[in-house]
Amino acid sequence: MKPMNKTALRLKKAKYQQLVISLSCMLLLVFSFGWMVRATVHTDKAIVKDDTSKVTQVEAKKDKVKKDSSNKIAESAKDNKGKDKKSDDESTDEDSSLVETDDDFGDAAFVGDSRTVGLEMNTDKPKASFYASIGLNVSTALTDNAVTLDNGNEGTVMQAMKQKKYKRIFVMFGINELGWPYPDVFVKEYEELVNQIKEAQPDAKIYVQSILPVSYLAANTNSVFTNENIDKFNEYVQKVAKDTKTEYLDVASAFKDENGALPVEASTDGIHFIREYCIEWMNYLAENT
């Protein structure tokens, strides 16, 4: 066997050195990776612990706010309960002074717009017939299916008038017609309506009511709702009653204050009567018919 020359020995030695270096690098990489993993785990644990602490603090604050809110709501409810009791007592005292007429109006029918709807809702007259609808006027009363008939269906005022006989019929229109530009059209349509009611109810006493006054609040709804305008239209209503040979009831005069307007406390919107004034209205009709 021939001895290795110097060049071969150097190459072999270099290979061993390269192998040792490679192994050392691999061990170093493994150690570094393990250290990094361990450091990351400890950091995550610290973060989780810190986050858990923060979450606990937030939840504690939420619970405190919720508890405080509950206490405030409970205190508010307690205060409102006391106020409601006081209001109920005051309402009872006020209502005790309201005496509704004994007249049950079982022989009567009421025809009109939303004010007549309010009269039905705020008085206890179940035997009376109410053929009224919000927004109804002297023209639509002749054509629209706006009132409920005895069979539960919707129909016109004239269909309602033919259902049974009445001794008294109270008609009130005009508040929804205040903005009409031609008063003669109002008079013509109103007279047509009254004449058709007369034809359907020849034995009934028909009362054409004046348009009720309004308070200053009514102008917030529409600028045409003024007592000056109402007074002017009531002259047309009187003409309708005269031309149709029916009785004119000046209901408006019973509800005017010293300024010729509806008292502010009589209505929440200046147009529609509250219960107390509806009862007074009904009492007026009973006393004057």
ZIBEL-V727887 format. One record per residue. N is the residue number from 1. SS is DSSP state (~ for helix, > for strand, _ for the rest). PHI is phi in degrees with one decimal (* if undefined). Layout:
# ZIBEL-V727887
[[N;SS;PHI] [N;SS;PHI]]
This chain:
# ZIBEL-V727887
[[1;_;*] [2;_;-82.7] [3;_;-67.8] [4;_;-67.2] [5;_;-80.5] [6;~;-64.2] [7;~;-65.6] [8;~;-65.1] [9;~;-63.9] [10;~;-65.4] [11;~;-65.9] [12;~;-65.6] [13;~;-64.3] [14;~;-65.8] [15;~;-66.1] [16;~;-61.5] [17;~;-65.2] [18;~;-64.7] [19;~;-66.1] [20;~;-62.4] [21;~;-62.8] [22;~;-63.2] [23;~;-63.0] [24;~;-63.5] [25;~;-64.4] [26;~;-64.3] [27;~;-62.1] [28;~;-64.2] [29;~;-64.4] [30;~;-62.3] [31;~;-62.3] [32;~;-63.3] [33;~;-64.2] [34;~;-64.1] [35;~;-66.2] [36;~;-64.5] [37;~;-61.5] [38;~;-62.4] [39;~;-64.0] [40;~;-64.8] [41;~;-61.1] [42;~;-63.3] [43;~;-64.8] [44;~;-61.0] [45;~;-62.7] [46;~;-65.9] [47;~;-65.2] [48;~;-60.5] [49;~;-62.6] [50;~;-67.4] [51;~;-63.2] [52;~;-61.2] [53;~;-64.7] [54;~;-66.5] [55;~;-60.8] [56;~;-61.4] [57;~;-64.3] [58;~;-62.3] [59;~;-62.2] [60;~;-64.6] [61;~;-65.5] [62;~;-61.0] [63;~;-61.9] [64;~;-66.7] [65;~;-62.9] [66;~;-62.3] [67;~;-65.3] [68;~;-62.5] [69;~;-63.7] [70;~;-61.8] [71;~;-64.6] [72;~;-66.0] [73;~;-62.6] [74;~;-63.5] [75;~;-66.0] [76;~;-63.7] [77;~;-62.0] [78;~;-65.1] [79;~;-64.4] [80;~;-64.3] [81;~;-63.1] [82;~;-66.7] [83;~;-66.9] [84;~;-61.7] [85;~;-64.0] [86;~;-64.9] [87;~;-63.9] [88;~;-62.2] [89;~;-64.7] [90;~;-65.7] [91;~;-63.0] [92;~;-63.6] [93;~;-63.9] [94;~;-69.0] [95;~;-65.9] [96;_;-65.2] [97;_;-87.5] [98;_;-89.4] [99;_;-114.7] [100;_;-83.0] [101;_;-55.7] [102;_;-75.2] [103;_;-64.3] [104;_;-86.2] [105;_;54.6] [106;_;-66.4] [107;_;-100.7] [108;>;-119.0] [109;>;-127.2] [110;>;-116.1] [111;>;-121.7] [112;>;174.3] [113;_;-103.2] [114;~;-63.8] [115;~;-66.9] [116;~;-71.9] [117;~;-59.6] [118;~;-64.3] [119;~;-62.6] [120;~;-65.7] [121;~;-69.7] [122;~;-103.4] [123;_;-129.5] [124;_;-101.4] [125;_;-132.6] [126;_;-66.0] [127;_;-82.8] [128;_;-79.3] [129;>;-105.3] [130;>;-119.4] [131;>;-118.3] [132;>;-139.7] [133;_;-154.3] [134;_;-64.0] [135;_;85.0] [136;_;-68.0] [137;_;-137.7] [138;_;-65.1] [139;_;-85.3] [140;~;-69.4] [141;~;-62.9] [142;~;-86.2] [143;~;-122.4] [144;_;-88.7] [145;_;-81.3] [146;_;-113.6] [147;>;-122.8] [148;>;-91.4] [149;_;-83.5] [150;_;-62.7] [151;_;-85.3] [152;_;92.8] [153;_;-82.0] [154;>;-88.9] [155;>;-154.4] [156;_;-86.2] [157;~;-59.7] [158;~;-67.7] [159;~;-63.6] [160;~;-66.4] [161;~;-66.4] [162;_;-94.9] [163;_;-76.8] [164;_;-157.0] [165;_;-88.9] [166;_;-124.0] [167;_;-97.1] [168;>;-132.8] [169;>;-132.1] [170;>;-107.1] [171;>;-117.6] [172;>;-142.7] [173;_;-139.2] [174;_;135.8] [175;~;-66.2] [176;~;-81.1] [177;~;-101.6] [178;_;-59.7] [179;_;-91.3] [180;_;-67.5] [181;_;-77.1] [182;_;-121.0] [183;~;-59.2] [184;~;-65.2] [185;~;-68.7] [186;~;-59.5] [187;~;-62.5] [188;~;-62.5] [189;~;-66.2] [190;~;-65.1] [191;~;-64.1] [192;~;-62.2] [193;~;-63.2] [194;~;-64.4] [195;~;-64.4] [196;~;-68.7] [197;~;-65.2] [198;~;-60.3] [199;~;-65.4] [200;~;-77.0] [201;_;-129.0] [202;_;-66.0] [203;_;-97.6] [204;_;-88.9] [205;>;-91.0] [206;>;-102.8] [207;>;-114.6] [208;>;-96.5] [209;>;-87.1] [210;_;-69.5] [211;_;-73.0] [212;_;-69.7] [213;_;-70.3] [214;_;-127.1] [215;_;-95.8] [216;~;-63.6] [217;~;-65.8] [218;~;-62.6] [219;~;-63.7] [220;~;-68.2] [221;_;-84.8] [222;_;-160.2] [223;_;-66.2] [224;_;-77.4] [225;_;-81.9] [226;_;-126.3] [227;~;-71.0] [228;~;-63.7] [229;~;-67.3] [230;~;-63.8] [231;~;-59.8] [232;~;-65.3] [233;~;-69.4] [234;~;-66.8] [235;~;-66.9] [236;~;-68.3] [237;~;-63.9] [238;~;-61.4] [239;~;-64.2] [240;~;-60.2] [241;~;-62.1] [242;~;-66.6] [243;~;-67.5] [244;_;-95.6] [245;_;57.4] [246;_;-116.8] [247;>;-90.5] [248;>;-92.6] [249;>;-109.4] [250;_;-83.5] [251;~;-63.7] [252;~;-57.5] [253;~;-62.5] [254;~;-77.1] [255;~;-124.1] [256;>;-92.0] [257;_;-86.2] [258;_;-64.2] [259;_;-98.8] [260;_;77.7] [261;_;-119.0] [262;>;-74.4] [263;_;-56.9] [264;~;-58.4] [265;~;-71.6] [266;~;-78.9] [267;>;-153.6] [268;_;-83.3] [269;_;-118.5] [270;_;87.6] [271;_;-122.0] [272;_;-93.8] [273;>;-75.2] [274;_;-78.1] [275;~;-56.6] [276;~;-56.5] [277;~;-76.9] [278;~;-65.8] [279;~;-64.4] [280;~;-62.6] [281;~;-61.8] [282;~;-62.4] [283;~;-63.9] [284;~;-61.0] [285;~;-63.3] [286;~;-66.6] [287;~;-77.5] [288;_;-113.3] [289;_;-134.6]]
